[in-house]
Amino acid sequence: MWKKSNVLLIGNPSFDEIVFDGKVIYRVGGGIYYSLKVLKKIPLLDIDIITSTDPYIFIKLSSLTNTHRISIYPSKTPFYYKLVYRDSDRVLYLLEKSNKLLESLMGSRIYDLAIVTPIYNEVMTSLLKKVWMQSEIVAIDIQGFIREKNYSGKIHYTCSPVLYDLIDYADIIHMNMDEATYFIKCLELGSLEELIMYNDLLFIISDSWRPLYIIFDKQILMIKPIRVQGDETGAGDTYLSAFSIYYYLLRDVTLAAKYASSLTTQKILYGDIKDINDLESYMPREIKYVERISYHKKE
């Protein structure tokens, strides 16, 4: 299954303050960080990174991979997020921002797969367009394009101009359920099911260990992961990167969905990928085609 592949990761990491059940944890986060934690386990990948952060987080990123090409735009401060978990809800606050990522940071190399995971408006259309032109498959997480903050730093959603460009410059678009329901409002669609009209796109709507949906080729695939409890932070980023690399290698949506679910379950249970070769033990409990998407069904 494995073969030598050129992979590009774009996005800024964050320093996260996580408040859960009255306890506070500090650690590195962001889509690019969780993507690296997955992809470092995959053999034969040649990974490039385009990012902006401070020296401390840069060292943390560098320790995850043998990457030779890291295009970094130095910043005095990283993105600083505060994540507050209450029951099944999560509230985000952005307390510090880092730099935007410039088109000039990208060279002329051609990539098999590009995974773009901004966390707050750091990726512009000009960079997206260049990534699209130089990559066979482009996978994008919507979170960094749909977020806005108020005066206190609390994150809410907005229909930003760049959000509409994703349709033209992506092959795979990932979002959680809340982001997805807002995204279709921006597109002036009446339901999530109407996303099937975008024939050339594959949409992933994930919700940690709860049922997730993949919309592609005018079909809706539902995946029910194993029901587990653990740290769900970064679960969506884990799923996107795992699905994208398996999809590139196998060109099979169902297999990629199963394998990505297995790795994400491991991440929630253990905080990391325990065993890349033991996919069977964590396979989803059900996978089937459906006609409707259940909104926020907590089961």
Salt bridges, closest charged atoms under 4 A:
ASP46 OD1 - ARG69 NH2 2.96
ASP46 OD2 - ARG109 NH2 2.71
ASP48 OD1 - ARG69 NE 2.76
ASP48 OD2 - ARG109 NH1 3.08
GLU136 OE2 - ARG251 NH2 2.60
ASP141 OD2 - HIS174 ND1 2.85
ASP178 OD1 - HIS296 NE2 2.90
GLU193 OE2 - ARG292 NE 3.80
ASP207 OD1 - ARG210 NH1 3.67
ASP207 OD2 - LYS298 NZ 3.45
ASP231 OD2 - ARG27 NH2 2.23
ASP272 OD2 - LYS37 NZ 3.67
GLU286 OE1 - LYS224 NZ 3.57
GLU286 OE2 - LYS288 NZ 3.32
GLU299 OE2 - LYS224 NZ 3.71
GLU299 OE2 - ARG285 NH2 3.20
GLU299 OE1 - LYS297 NZ 3.76
